[in-house]
Amino acid sequence: MVNEIAPSISVPNLIREVDIQLKNVHTQSLDISFNELADMVETRELDISPDYQRLFQWSEGARSRFIESLLLEMPVPPIYVVEEDEGKKLLIDGLQRLSSYLHFRGMLDAPHLKPAVKKGDMLVLQDCDIVAALNGKTFNDLGGALQIKLKRSFVRVEVVRKGSNPKFKYHMFKRLNTGGEALTYQQLRNCTIRLLNPDFNNFIIELAQTNDDYKTCISAISDEAKLGAYDQELVLRFFALKNARDNFKHDVADFLTEYMEQVSDPEESRHFDFNEEKRVFDQTFKVLNAALGENAFSRTARGNLVRGFGIYHFEAFTLGIQPLLEKIDVETDEEKAKIHDAIMEIKSNSDFIELTTGGGKNSPGQLSRRIDFVTSSLSKVY
């Protein structure tokens, strides 16, 4: 989805273009109590996708102050949902507020939080700075009158109706959530692009979570990076660079998002053979795991491997072996030693080290040079 300057257009035609797009949008505004929203979550009438739920990250103080705001009848921003099949709805904005309410009621399941929260755990209010007497209280401590007041707190819910264009739903989610609290690009992609079609998103997540060779090869990435779905972004990066490298200009994040959009959007023509791509992915990481295991993407210092993860090594080796992938055999110890020695020789080469260290390497030209270096070097062996 490359940004282009639109050709000159008259004002009447511009108005018509807007009107045409408006026909693809069907919305409804409702005022719903938080108690009813909680019931909808419990009965799965309102769905919060697991990928979206993991983005809940308000501190306990922020959650507490939101509860305080409800009790004080302060204005609350709208919540946005998308209507799906059988009248069910998908939450696309309002996660922090709704999850805070659920936690206070003991209805939240959020194992990703530190400390983890499970159903039955009730938020103990803290850092309330208007009604300090609320601090230390749980929902059960409020008394009947305040409990009812909280349950009957209403919020405007904007519903994107089922007949709306899926692209509109996608762009709406993307714009509502972009700029959120410390969300990674891949976390946003996981939540937004699945509104176009979830198949590619699910494919990426499954490979990242189930391919043992891959998990070993990238095991040096930090736990924090994994929480931000970096392991999934690397799977996307592999396919995007393998299949659409010519579209990469400079900004990696935009390039990856655009590729994921193109594969996921039913209106786009980019073909993706899931079975064949999985076969190639599996074989690629089978070879690299057999060669160097958890050091597949480590750098070297004075000829010795230094445990870590280098993104330039990831790009160079995963893509550089593609032209030779069918020739590389790792079924015997002898063949494993052969590919191990070949990769170690590349990693220790001063020219390759120059191509994969320092700044200014995130450009199409530098990317091609390090990939070609691997291909050329391995071609002398295979």
Steps between C-alpha positions, in 0.01 A plus 500: 500500500739766377410863567457685172400856416148489360439655157330840490126468559219754502316575823168348376680178402682498833165525681369210291805289593433562870131417455589172325720397793231599749270242343744233619462613861214402729522607863275513804542682831382336822523589868585185696582454867835352598310226680330400174833512315650270763209258455555511123866407551406213731250357249740559205249733339781755516831347397846627589750319280798350690745708296312817590456400866878470535523872427333580833774663701361775720663514841291413804501869585358592159237228531406631844468859383270388220271332755513821703400695187195276450391547860537876461298490175780654297463488117638180346621476138294271272571131452506364144383155393455319170188295436573144390298188421203399715480845656830463683734796533878541496665766716730723295555795736446544872705206624673686784174635644294184465778277635543733799131461582520121456801483733318699768206260471726191514411403142834557324728229365835659410790258559737729304496764772762519773368395744266277299126549545254212490124490537404546862787744568352836597685826448588671826466872435814711536624846401148646491577871537152655526329265744800367691268297724449261205861380526524148637142419406374219274161478330367302796600781738298770324161424647177450310438860392842555342501153346171576324628844398807341342302228323267762354779721366423545132737543209433585137566196281555562129406191300640440150219298348551169324426640153796737513796446269768287677764751388316774688501288816871438455592866447279605791672258740842599368440871552333463838786291637805653330687707753384290794711431804830343390343259253735333255431503128438126500254520788303755299522289184371196688193690611426708192588299190300197612192716438580474127553123521655310793659212305847649442512643852415159649756334271778728626407448864481122459847479341650720771347290776533145365813475284768371738788562256395862465455548874850365565656724235348819646523397867746782570233770464389642834183409688392862467532475121292182499229673704492762225449222240846552350528125434187531284632811326813308401284237328323779312836660416622172350202464267484869409868520403493162327195584290492878464850634557472732200230694687732576792629856480610599851234488774483136609188543716293645215635241257400212729156648565437554130605145415277354771212713373555383143498132594202539733277731295257298282500788251877486447652274237812386691502120499624305801519120484473406868609138454805582290602794717480283811716235333766759414486653848534160667794399281675835544504478877569128502824576314596797718420319824706200390788732411525722807188459713450788742803677348355506148475880512784574742792722406865405536791664677855387423358195328284395796122511519351762731159390623232742386258582223605709201219611268742546209618141548136387504433671168826393340483131583126429476483663158853428380450123516177505297657440153688200645241370745417183306870413468580518871466170684516488880401137556852380588764629740735550207250723318423692819871566547522617140232769534628593849850564371373691196286735712777551757739597222249759378441640850876537553562668164602864545292614201189333643569649843516842336164435330331399825634740763465870566236746388372588156440137401121517482471575129404293194855509367664384823231234547565358154875502551491297821249252355701464180818453702350195672365356175830551319704349783277193537495450123870417517417213737173375352 
